[in-house]
Amino acid sequence: MRVDTVARFLGDGGVAQTQARAHGVDAGQVRASAVAGTPTERFTHPDEVAAFLASGTGGNITGADVLIEGGMVTTV
């Protein structure tokens, strides 16, 4: 049995709404600002991640927490 989790970063859902409320702006502004700062210039949808993890390509990913952030987090 494979068990994987997908860590939500910002996306189209609740996190953008929470940030918008905290800063008194529209959630659409938060999303647009976040997307503008990513190399992919879009959010990844959960069904894309699920399809990848269920595919043969993602078959060796087991017991992982996958952070889907579109390049927002830069590491060295």
PDB file of N, CA, C and O in Angstrom:
ATOM      1  N   MET A   1       0.842  -1.175   0.000  1.00  0.00           N
ATOM      2  CA  MET A   1       0.000   0.000   0.000  1.00  0.00           C
ATOM      3  C   MET A   1       0.889   1.241   0.000  1.00  0.00           C
ATOM      4  O   MET A   1       1.858   1.323   0.755  1.00  0.00           O
ATOM      5  N   ARG A   2       0.552   2.192  -0.847  1.00  0.00           N
ATOM      6  CA  ARG A   2       1.275   3.463  -0.901  1.00  0.00           C
ATOM      7  C   ARG A   2       0.471   4.521  -0.179  1.00  0.00           C
ATOM      8  O   ARG A   2      -0.747   4.605  -0.337  1.00  0.00           O
ATOM      9  N   VAL A   3       1.158   5.331   0.616  1.00  0.00           N
ATOM     10  CA  VAL A   3       0.500   6.451   1.293  1.00  0.00           C
ATOM     11  C   VAL A   3       1.350   7.692   1.057  1.00  0.00           C
ATOM     12  O   VAL A   3       2.513   7.745   1.455  1.00  0.00           O
ATOM     13  N   ASP A   4       0.763   8.676   0.413  1.00  0.00           N
ATOM     14  CA  ASP A   4       1.437   9.945   0.168  1.00  0.00           C
ATOM     15  C   ASP A   4       0.512  11.068   0.624  1.00  0.00           C
ATOM     16  O   ASP A   4      -0.707  10.905   0.653  1.00  0.00           O
ATOM     17  N   THR A   5       1.097  12.198   0.977  1.00  0.00           N
ATOM     18  CA  THR A   5       0.308  13.389   1.279  1.00  0.00           C
ATOM     19  C   THR A   5       0.780  14.518   0.382  1.00  0.00           C
ATOM     20  O   THR A   5       1.922  14.527  -0.078  1.00  0.00           O
ATOM     21  N   VAL A   6      -0.093  15.452   0.145  1.00  0.00           N
ATOM     22  CA  VAL A   6       0.254  16.625  -0.647  1.00  0.00           C
ATOM     23  C   VAL A   6       0.044  17.842   0.238  1.00  0.00           C
ATOM     24  O   VAL A   6      -1.073  18.111   0.680  1.00  0.00           O
ATOM     25  N   ALA A   7       1.128  18.583   0.499  1.00  0.00           N
ATOM     26  CA  ALA A   7       1.073  19.771   1.348  1.00  0.00           C
ATOM     27  C   ALA A   7       0.567  20.947   0.527  1.00  0.00           C
ATOM     28  O   ALA A   7       1.131  21.287  -0.513  1.00  0.00           O
ATOM     29  N   ARG A   8      -0.476  21.544   0.999  1.00  0.00           N
ATOM     30  CA  ARG A   8      -1.053  22.687   0.301  1.00  0.00           C
ATOM     31  C   ARG A   8      -0.237  23.937   0.621  1.00  0.00           C
ATOM     32  O   ARG A   8       0.072  24.191   1.785  1.00  0.00           O
ATOM     33  N   PHE A   9       0.105  24.697  -0.374  1.00  0.00           N
ATOM     34  CA  PHE A   9       0.913  25.886  -0.149  1.00  0.00           C
ATOM     35  C   PHE A   9       0.057  27.143  -0.216  1.00  0.00           C
ATOM     36  O   PHE A   9      -0.145  27.784   0.815  1.00  0.00           O
ATOM     37  N   LEU A  10      -0.442  27.513  -1.350  1.00  0.00           N
ATOM     38  CA  LEU A  10      -1.312  28.685  -1.447  1.00  0.00           C
ATOM     39  C   LEU A  10      -2.533  28.320  -2.280  1.00  0.00           C
ATOM     40  O   LEU A  10      -3.650  28.274  -1.766  1.00  0.00           O
ATOM     41  N   GLY A  11      -2.325  28.069  -3.531  1.00  0.00           N
ATOM     42  CA  GLY A  11      -3.383  27.550  -4.378  1.00  0.00           C
ATOM     43  C   GLY A  11      -4.638  28.387  -4.477  1.00  0.00           C
ATOM     44  O   GLY A  11      -4.678  29.551  -4.079  1.00  0.00           O
ATOM     45  N   ASP A  12      -5.654  27.756  -5.018  1.00  0.00           N
ATOM     46  CA  ASP A  12      -6.916  28.430  -5.272  1.00  0.00           C
ATOM     47  C   ASP A  12      -7.866  28.375  -4.092  1.00  0.00           C
ATOM     48  O   ASP A  12      -8.978  28.894  -4.185  1.00  0.00           O
ATOM     49  N   GLY A  13      -7.479  27.779  -3.012  1.00  0.00           N
ATOM     50  CA  GLY A  13      -8.431  27.543  -1.929  1.00  0.00           C
ATOM     51  C   GLY A  13      -8.265  28.432  -0.720  1.00  0.00           C
ATOM     52  O   GLY A  13      -8.009  29.631  -0.832  1.00  0.00           O
ATOM     53  N   GLY A  14      -8.416  27.823   0.431  1.00  0.00           N
ATOM     54  CA  GLY A  14      -8.533  28.507   1.695  1.00  0.00           C
ATOM     55  C   GLY A  14      -7.366  29.373   2.111  1.00  0.00           C
ATOM     56  O   GLY A  14      -7.570  30.393   2.770  1.00  0.00           O
ATOM     57  N   VAL A  15      -6.153  29.004   1.753  1.00  0.00           N
ATOM     58  CA  VAL A  15      -4.993  29.777   2.204  1.00  0.00           C
ATOM     59  C   VAL A  15      -5.033  31.187   1.614  1.00  0.00           C
ATOM     60  O   VAL A  15      -4.756  32.159   2.317  1.00  0.00           O
ATOM     61  N   ALA A  16      -5.371  31.303   0.348  1.00  0.00           N
ATOM     62  CA  ALA A  16      -5.470  32.630  -0.276  1.00  0.00           C
ATOM     63  C   ALA A  16      -6.575  33.441   0.388  1.00  0.00           C
ATOM     64  O   ALA A  16      -6.427  34.644   0.603  1.00  0.00           O
ATOM     65  N   GLN A  17      -7.682  32.779   0.711  1.00  0.00           N
ATOM     66  CA  GLN A  17      -8.790  33.468   1.381  1.00  0.00           C
ATOM     67  C   GLN A  17      -8.360  33.974   2.759  1.00  0.00           C
ATOM     68  O   GLN A  17      -8.678  35.097   3.149  1.00  0.00           O
ATOM     69  N   THR A  18      -7.636  33.129   3.483  1.00  0.00           N
ATOM     70  CA  THR A  18      -7.172  33.502   4.824  1.00  0.00           C
ATOM     71  C   THR A  18      -6.217  34.681   4.752  1.00  0.00           C
ATOM     72  O   THR A  18      -6.319  35.615   5.547  1.00  0.00           O
ATOM     73  N   GLN A  19      -5.284  34.643   3.797  1.00  0.00           N
ATOM     74  CA  GLN A  19      -4.335  35.750   3.627  1.00  0.00           C
ATOM     75  C   GLN A  19      -5.065  37.036   3.250  1.00  0.00           C
ATOM     76  O   GLN A  19      -4.728  38.113   3.742  1.00  0.00           O
ATOM     77  N   ALA A  20      -6.051  36.923   2.387  1.00  0.00           N
ATOM     78  CA  ALA A  20      -6.814  38.095   1.952  1.00  0.00           C
ATOM     79  C   ALA A  20      -7.518  38.750   3.132  1.00  0.00           C
ATOM     80  O   ALA A  20      -7.470  39.969   3.297  1.00  0.00           O
ATOM     81  N   ARG A  21      -8.170  37.931   3.953  1.00  0.00           N
ATOM     82  CA  ARG A  21      -8.857  38.483   5.136  1.00  0.00           C
ATOM     83  C   ARG A  21      -7.867  39.138   6.086  1.00  0.00           C
ATOM     84  O   ARG A  21      -8.140  40.208   6.629  1.00  0.00           O
ATOM     85  N   ALA A  22      -6.730  38.507   6.287  1.00  0.00           N
ATOM     86  CA  ALA A  22      -5.737  39.035   7.231  1.00  0.00           C
ATOM     87  C   ALA A  22      -5.181  40.381   6.780  1.00  0.00           C
ATOM     88  O   ALA A  22      -4.825  41.220   7.607  1.00  0.00           O
ATOM     89  N   HIS A  23      -5.108  40.584   5.461  1.00  0.00           N
ATOM     90  CA  HIS A  23      -4.506  41.809   4.942  1.00  0.00           C
ATOM     91  C   HIS A  23      -5.531  42.778   4.362  1.00  0.00           C
ATOM     92  O   HIS A  23      -5.171  43.831   3.836  1.00  0.00           O
ATOM     93  N   GLY A  24      -6.803  42.416   4.460  1.00  0.00           N
ATOM     94  CA  GLY A  24      -7.855  43.309   3.990  1.00  0.00           C
ATOM     95  C   GLY A  24      -7.873  43.526   2.493  1.00  0.00           C
ATOM     96  O   GLY A  24      -8.188  44.621   2.025  1.00  0.00           O
ATOM     97  N   VAL A  25      -7.538  42.490   1.733  1.00  0.00           N
ATOM     98  CA  VAL A  25      -7.565  42.587   0.271  1.00  0.00           C
ATOM     99  C   VAL A  25      -8.425  41.459  -0.289  1.00  0.00           C
ATOM    100  O   VAL A  25      -8.872  40.578   0.447  1.00  0.00           O
ATOM    101  N   ASP A  26      -8.648  41.497  -1.583  1.00  0.00           N
ATOM    102  CA  ASP A  26      -9.440  40.484  -2.267  1.00  0.00           C
ATOM    103  C   ASP A  26      -8.593  39.221  -2.477  1.00  0.00           C
ATOM    104  O   ASP A  26      -7.400  39.311  -2.767  1.00  0.00           O
ATOM    105  N   ALA A  27      -9.219  38.047  -2.329  1.00  0.00           N
ATOM    106  CA  ALA A  27      -8.504  36.780  -2.512  1.00  0.00           C
ATOM    107  C   ALA A  27      -7.934  36.665  -3.929  1.00  0.00           C
ATOM    108  O   ALA A  27      -6.880  36.062  -4.130  1.00  0.00           O
ATOM    109  N   GLY A  28      -8.625  37.239  -4.899  1.00  0.00           N
ATOM    110  CA  GLY A  28      -8.125  37.232  -6.275  1.00  0.00           C
ATOM    111  C   GLY A  28      -6.803  37.971  -6.397  1.00  0.00           C
ATOM    112  O   GLY A  28      -5.932  37.570  -7.168  1.00  0.00           O
ATOM    113  N   GLN A  29      -6.649  39.054  -5.634  1.00  0.00           N
ATOM    114  CA  GLN A  29      -5.392  39.807  -5.635  1.00  0.00           C
ATOM    115  C   GLN A  29      -4.264  38.965  -5.048  1.00  0.00           C
ATOM    116  O   GLN A  29      -3.143  38.972  -5.557  1.00  0.00           O
ATOM    117  N   VAL A  30      -4.570  38.241  -3.973  1.00  0.00           N
ATOM    118  CA  VAL A  30      -3.564  37.386  -3.340  1.00  0.00           C
ATOM    119  C   VAL A  30      -3.113  36.313  -4.322  1.00  0.00           C
ATOM    120  O   VAL A  30      -1.914  36.084  -4.481  1.00  0.00           O
ATOM    121  N   ARG A  31      -4.060  35.656  -4.982  1.00  0.00           N
ATOM    122  CA  ARG A  31      -3.724  34.606  -5.952  1.00  0.00           C
ATOM    123  C   ARG A  31      -2.922  35.172  -7.118  1.00  0.00           C
ATOM    124  O   ARG A  31      -1.914  34.588  -7.515  1.00  0.00           O
ATOM    125  N   ALA A  32      -3.359  36.304  -7.670  1.00  0.00           N
ATOM    126  CA  ALA A  32      -2.661  36.905  -8.812  1.00  0.00           C
ATOM    127  C   ALA A  32      -1.238  37.287  -8.445  1.00  0.00           C
ATOM    128  O   ALA A  32      -0.313  37.077  -9.229  1.00  0.00           O
ATOM    129  N   SER A  33      -1.060  37.841  -7.266  1.00  0.00           N
ATOM    130  CA  SER A  33       0.271  38.224  -6.808  1.00  0.00           C
ATOM    131  C   SER A  33       1.162  37.004  -6.628  1.00  0.00           C
ATOM    132  O   SER A  33       2.337  37.025  -6.996  1.00  0.00           O
ATOM    133  N   ALA A  34       0.603  35.948  -6.066  1.00  0.00           N
ATOM    134  CA  ALA A  34       1.379  34.727  -5.839  1.00  0.00           C
ATOM    135  C   ALA A  34       1.771  34.071  -7.155  1.00  0.00           C
ATOM    136  O   ALA A  34       2.912  33.638  -7.311  1.00  0.00           O
ATOM    137  N   VAL A  35       0.857  33.991  -8.090  1.00  0.00           N
ATOM    138  CA  VAL A  35       1.130  33.356  -9.380  1.00  0.00           C
ATOM    139  C   VAL A  35       2.169  34.152 -10.156  1.00  0.00           C
ATOM    140  O   VAL A  35       3.014  33.567 -10.834  1.00  0.00           O
ATOM    141  N   ALA A  36       2.121  35.474 -10.068  1.00  0.00           N
ATOM    142  CA  ALA A  36       3.075  36.315 -10.793  1.00  0.00           C
ATOM    143  C   ALA A  36       4.512  36.061 -10.348  1.00  0.00           C
ATOM    144  O   ALA A  36       5.452  36.321 -11.100  1.00  0.00           O
ATOM    145  N   GLY A  37       4.682  35.559  -9.139  1.00  0.00           N
ATOM    146  CA  GLY A  37       6.026  35.331  -8.621  1.00  0.00           C
ATOM    147  C   GLY A  37       6.543  33.915  -8.821  1.00  0.00           C
ATOM    148  O   GLY A  37       7.572  33.554  -8.250  1.00  0.00           O
ATOM    149  N   THR A  38       5.850  33.101  -9.624  1.00  0.00           N
ATOM    150  CA  THR A  38       6.288  31.717  -9.817  1.00  0.00           C
ATOM    151  C   THR A  38       6.773  31.482 -11.236  1.00  0.00           C
ATOM    152  O   THR A  38       6.293  32.120 -12.173  1.00  0.00           O
ATOM    153  N   PRO A  39       7.717  30.574 -11.398  1.00  0.00           N
ATOM    154  CA  PRO A  39       8.184  30.247 -12.749  1.00  0.00           C
ATOM    155  C   PRO A  39       7.083  29.634 -13.626  1.00  0.00           C
ATOM    156  O   PRO A  39       7.099  29.810 -14.844  1.00  0.00           O
ATOM    157  N   THR A  40       6.141  28.926 -13.026  1.00  0.00           N
ATOM    158  CA  THR A  40       5.084  28.275 -13.802  1.00  0.00           C
ATOM    159  C   THR A  40       3.927  29.203 -14.131  1.00  0.00           C
ATOM    160  O   THR A  40       3.136  28.904 -15.026  1.00  0.00           O
ATOM    161  N   GLU A  41       3.811  30.318 -13.431  1.00  0.00           N
ATOM    162  CA  GLU A  41       2.775  31.326 -13.615  1.00  0.00           C
ATOM    163  C   GLU A  41       1.355  30.759 -13.532  1.00  0.00           C
ATOM    164  O   GLU A  41       0.440  31.249 -14.194  1.00  0.00           O
ATOM    165  N   ARG A  42       1.187  29.722 -12.712  1.00  0.00           N
ATOM    166  CA  ARG A  42      -0.138  29.162 -12.493  1.00  0.00           C
ATOM    167  C   ARG A  42      -0.106  28.301 -11.237  1.00  0.00           C
ATOM    168  O   ARG A  42       0.966  27.939 -10.751  1.00  0.00           O
ATOM    169  N   PHE A  43      -1.282  27.977 -10.714  1.00  0.00           N
ATOM    170  CA  PHE A  43      -1.381  27.052  -9.603  1.00  0.00           C
ATOM    171  C   PHE A  43      -1.568  25.647 -10.135  1.00  0.00           C
ATOM    172  O   PHE A  43      -2.194  25.444 -11.176  1.00  0.00           O
ATOM    173  N   THR A  44      -1.033  24.695  -9.430  1.00  0.00           N
ATOM    174  CA  THR A  44      -1.252  23.297  -9.748  1.00  0.00           C
ATOM    175  C   THR A  44      -2.543  22.864  -9.084  1.00  0.00           C
ATOM    176  O   THR A  44      -2.775  23.169  -7.915  1.00  0.00           O
ATOM    177  N   HIS A  45      -3.378  22.161  -9.817  1.00  0.00           N
ATOM    178  CA  HIS A  45      -4.653  21.694  -9.279  1.00  0.00           C
ATOM    179  C   HIS A  45      -4.484  20.304  -8.674  1.00  0.00           C
ATOM    180  O   HIS A  45      -3.697  19.501  -9.173  1.00  0.00           O
ATOM    181  N   PRO A  46      -5.220  20.018  -7.601  1.00  0.00           N
ATOM    182  CA  PRO A  46      -5.086  18.727  -6.915  1.00  0.00           C
ATOM    183  C   PRO A  46      -5.235  17.511  -7.826  1.00  0.00           C
ATOM    184  O   PRO A  46      -4.569  16.498  -7.612  1.00  0.00           O
ATOM    185  N   ASP A  47      -6.097  17.595  -8.840  1.00  0.00           N
ATOM    186  CA  ASP A  47      -6.271  16.452  -9.729  1.00  0.00           C
ATOM    187  C   ASP A  47      -5.017  16.168 -10.552  1.00  0.00           C
ATOM    188  O   ASP A  47      -4.774  15.019 -10.923  1.00  0.00           O
ATOM    189  N   GLU A  48      -4.218  17.191 -10.842  1.00  0.00           N
ATOM    190  CA  GLU A  48      -2.950  16.985 -11.548  1.00  0.00           C
ATOM    191  C   GLU A  48      -1.989  16.168 -10.690  1.00  0.00           C
ATOM    192  O   GLU A  48      -1.316  15.261 -11.180  1.00  0.00           O
ATOM    193  N   VAL A  49      -1.935  16.504  -9.398  1.00  0.00           N
ATOM    194  CA  VAL A  49      -1.037  15.810  -8.474  1.00  0.00           C
ATOM    195  C   VAL A  49      -1.501  14.374  -8.275  1.00  0.00           C
ATOM    196  O   VAL A  49      -0.694  13.444  -8.288  1.00  0.00           O
ATOM    197  N   ALA A  50      -2.800  14.201  -8.093  1.00  0.00           N
ATOM    198  CA  ALA A  50      -3.340  12.852  -7.901  1.00  0.00           C
ATOM    199  C   ALA A  50      -3.065  11.984  -9.122  1.00  0.00           C
ATOM    200  O   ALA A  50      -2.686  10.821  -8.978  1.00  0.00           O
ATOM    201  N   ALA A  51      -3.249  12.528 -10.317  1.00  0.00           N
ATOM    202  CA  ALA A  51      -3.003  11.766 -11.543  1.00  0.00           C
ATOM    203  C   ALA A  51      -1.530  11.363 -11.635  1.00  0.00           C
ATOM    204  O   ALA A  51      -1.217  10.240 -12.030  1.00  0.00           O
ATOM    205  N   PHE A  52      -0.631  12.271 -11.273  1.00  0.00           N
ATOM    206  CA  PHE A  52       0.795  11.944 -11.314  1.00  0.00           C
ATOM    207  C   PHE A  52       1.144  10.860 -10.300  1.00  0.00           C
ATOM    208  O   PHE A  52       1.828   9.893 -10.636  1.00  0.00           O
ATOM    209  N   LEU A  53       0.678  11.013  -9.062  1.00  0.00           N
ATOM    210  CA  LEU A  53       1.000  10.035  -8.025  1.00  0.00           C
ATOM    211  C   LEU A  53       0.424   8.659  -8.339  1.00  0.00           C
ATOM    212  O   LEU A  53       1.007   7.645  -7.958  1.00  0.00           O
ATOM    213  N   ALA A  54      -0.716   8.613  -9.031  1.00  0.00           N
ATOM    214  CA  ALA A  54      -1.347   7.340  -9.383  1.00  0.00           C
ATOM    215  C   ALA A  54      -0.757   6.721 -10.644  1.00  0.00           C
ATOM    216  O   ALA A  54      -1.025   5.557 -10.945  1.00  0.00           O
ATOM    217  N   SER A  55       0.034   7.476 -11.377  1.00  0.00           N
ATOM    218  CA  SER A  55       0.589   6.987 -12.645  1.00  0.00           C
ATOM    219  C   SER A  55       1.821   6.121 -12.416  1.00  0.00           C
ATOM    220  O   SER A  55       2.364   6.060 -11.313  1.00  0.00           O
ATOM    221  N   GLY A  56       2.244   5.462 -13.470  1.00  0.00           N
ATOM    222  CA  GLY A  56       3.479   4.686 -13.416  1.00  0.00           C
ATOM    223  C   GLY A  56       4.689   5.563 -13.145  1.00  0.00           C
ATOM    224  O   GLY A  56       5.648   5.125 -12.510  1.00  0.00           O
ATOM    225  N   THR A  57       4.648   6.792 -13.621  1.00  0.00           N
ATOM    226  CA  THR A  57       5.761   7.724 -13.399  1.00  0.00           C
ATOM    227  C   THR A  57       5.942   8.024 -11.922  1.00  0.00           C
ATOM    228  O   THR A  57       7.070   8.140 -11.444  1.00  0.00           O
ATOM    229  N   GLY A  58       4.834   8.151 -11.194  1.00  0.00           N
ATOM    230  CA  GLY A  58       4.901   8.450  -9.763  1.00  0.00           C
ATOM    231  C   GLY A  58       4.911   7.204  -8.896  1.00  0.00           C
ATOM    232  O   GLY A  58       4.796   7.298  -7.674  1.00  0.00           O
ATOM    233  N   GLY A  59       5.048   6.048  -9.509  1.00  0.00           N
ATOM    234  CA  GLY A  59       4.946   4.786  -8.796  1.00  0.00           C
ATOM    235  C   GLY A  59       5.990   4.542  -7.719  1.00  0.00           C
ATOM    236  O   GLY A  59       5.736   3.775  -6.790  1.00  0.00           O
ATOM    237  N   ASN A  60       7.145   5.164  -7.811  1.00  0.00           N
ATOM    238  CA  ASN A  60       8.189   4.974  -6.803  1.00  0.00           C
ATOM    239  C   ASN A  60       8.119   5.996  -5.681  1.00  0.00           C
ATOM    240  O   ASN A  60       8.951   5.974  -4.774  1.00  0.00           O
ATOM    241  N   ILE A  61       7.155   6.878  -5.726  1.00  0.00           N
ATOM    242  CA  ILE A  61       6.979   7.847  -4.649  1.00  0.00           C
ATOM    243  C   ILE A  61       6.084   7.203  -3.599  1.00  0.00           C
ATOM    244  O   ILE A  61       4.896   6.982  -3.834  1.00  0.00           O
ATOM    245  N   THR A  62       6.656   6.906  -2.451  1.00  0.00           N
ATOM    246  CA  THR A  62       5.888   6.274  -1.377  1.00  0.00           C
ATOM    247  C   THR A  62       6.229   6.943  -0.056  1.00  0.00           C
ATOM    248  O   THR A  62       7.382   7.292   0.197  1.00  0.00           O
ATOM    249  N   GLY A  63       5.224   7.116   0.774  1.00  0.00           N
ATOM    250  CA  GLY A  63       5.435   7.684   2.100  1.00  0.00           C
ATOM    251  C   GLY A  63       5.999   9.082   2.082  1.00  0.00           C
ATOM    252  O   GLY A  63       6.730   9.465   2.995  1.00  0.00           O
ATOM    253  N   ALA A  64       5.676   9.851   1.062  1.00  0.00           N
ATOM    254  CA  ALA A  64       6.241  11.185   0.905  1.00  0.00           C
ATOM    255  C   ALA A  64       5.201  12.259   1.166  1.00  0.00           C
ATOM    256  O   ALA A  64       4.011  12.060   0.925  1.00  0.00           O
ATOM    257  N   ASP A  65       5.661  13.396   1.659  1.00  0.00           N
ATOM    258  CA  ASP A  65       4.846  14.590   1.733  1.00  0.00           C
ATOM    259  C   ASP A  65       5.334  15.486   0.611  1.00  0.00           C
ATOM    260  O   ASP A  65       6.468  15.963   0.646  1.00  0.00           O
ATOM    261  N   VAL A  66       4.492  15.718  -0.380  1.00  0.00           N
ATOM    262  CA  VAL A  66       4.891  16.449  -1.576  1.00  0.00           C
ATOM    263  C   VAL A  66       4.399  17.885  -1.465  1.00  0.00           C
ATOM    264  O   VAL A  66       3.199  18.125  -1.338  1.00  0.00           O
ATOM    265  N   LEU A  67       5.315  18.830  -1.513  1.00  0.00           N
ATOM    266  CA  LEU A  67       4.975  20.249  -1.473  1.00  0.00           C
ATOM    267  C   LEU A  67       4.827  20.747  -2.908  1.00  0.00           C
ATOM    268  O   LEU A  67       5.789  20.754  -3.675  1.00  0.00           O
ATOM    269  N   ILE A  68       3.635  21.156  -3.254  1.00  0.00           N
ATOM    270  CA  ILE A  68       3.353  21.670  -4.591  1.00  0.00           C
ATOM    271  C   ILE A  68       3.289  23.190  -4.479  1.00  0.00           C
ATOM    272  O   ILE A  68       2.311  23.745  -3.979  1.00  0.00           O
ATOM    273  N   GLU A  69       4.352  23.864  -4.954  1.00  0.00           N
ATOM    274  CA  GLU A  69       4.418  25.312  -4.758  1.00  0.00           C
ATOM    275  C   GLU A  69       4.803  26.076  -6.008  1.00  0.00           C
ATOM    276  O   GLU A  69       4.989  27.291  -5.940  1.00  0.00           O
ATOM    277  N   GLY A  70       4.930  25.411  -7.149  1.00  0.00           N
ATOM    278  CA  GLY A  70       5.148  26.095  -8.424  1.00  0.00           C
ATOM    279  C   GLY A  70       6.409  26.930  -8.510  1.00  0.00           C
ATOM    280  O   GLY A  70       6.498  27.819  -9.357  1.00  0.00           O
ATOM    281  N   GLY A  71       7.383  26.670  -7.662  1.00  0.00           N
ATOM    282  CA  GLY A  71       8.626  27.422  -7.688  1.00  0.00           C
ATOM    283  C   GLY A  71       8.648  28.623  -6.753  1.00  0.00           C
ATOM    284  O   GLY A  71       9.580  29.426  -6.801  1.00  0.00           O
ATOM    285  N   MET A  72       7.619  28.759  -5.892  1.00  0.00           N
ATOM    286  CA  MET A  72       7.585  29.893  -4.969  1.00  0.00           C
ATOM    287  C   MET A  72       8.665  29.792  -3.909  1.00  0.00           C
ATOM    288  O   MET A  72       9.195  30.805  -3.453  1.00  0.00           O
ATOM    289  N   VAL A  73       8.992  28.565  -3.516  1.00  0.00           N
ATOM    290  CA  VAL A  73      10.018  28.353  -2.487  1.00  0.00           C
ATOM    291  C   VAL A  73      11.324  28.058  -3.184  1.00  0.00           C
ATOM    292  O   VAL A  73      11.440  27.081  -3.923  1.00  0.00           O
ATOM    293  N   THR A  74      12.299  28.899  -2.948  1.00  0.00           N
ATOM    294  CA  THR A  74      13.616  28.663  -3.549  1.00  0.00           C
ATOM    295  C   THR A  74      14.559  28.144  -2.481  1.00  0.00           C
ATOM    296  O   THR A  74      14.615  28.680  -1.374  1.00  0.00           O
ATOM    297  N   THR A  75      15.286  27.114  -2.811  1.00  0.00           N
ATOM    298  CA  THR A  75      16.249  26.537  -1.876  1.00  0.00           C
ATOM    299  C   THR A  75      17.592  26.403  -2.564  1.00  0.00           C
ATOM    300  O   THR A  75      17.692  26.412  -3.791  1.00  0.00           O
ATOM    301  N   VAL A  76      18.596  26.283  -1.763  1.00  0.00           N
ATOM    302  CA  VAL A  76      19.945  26.128  -2.310  1.00  0.00           C
ATOM    303  C   VAL A  76      20.386  24.713  -2.088  1.00  0.00           C
ATOM    304  O   VAL A  76      21.497  24.345  -2.469  1.00  0.00           O
TER     305      VAL A  76
END
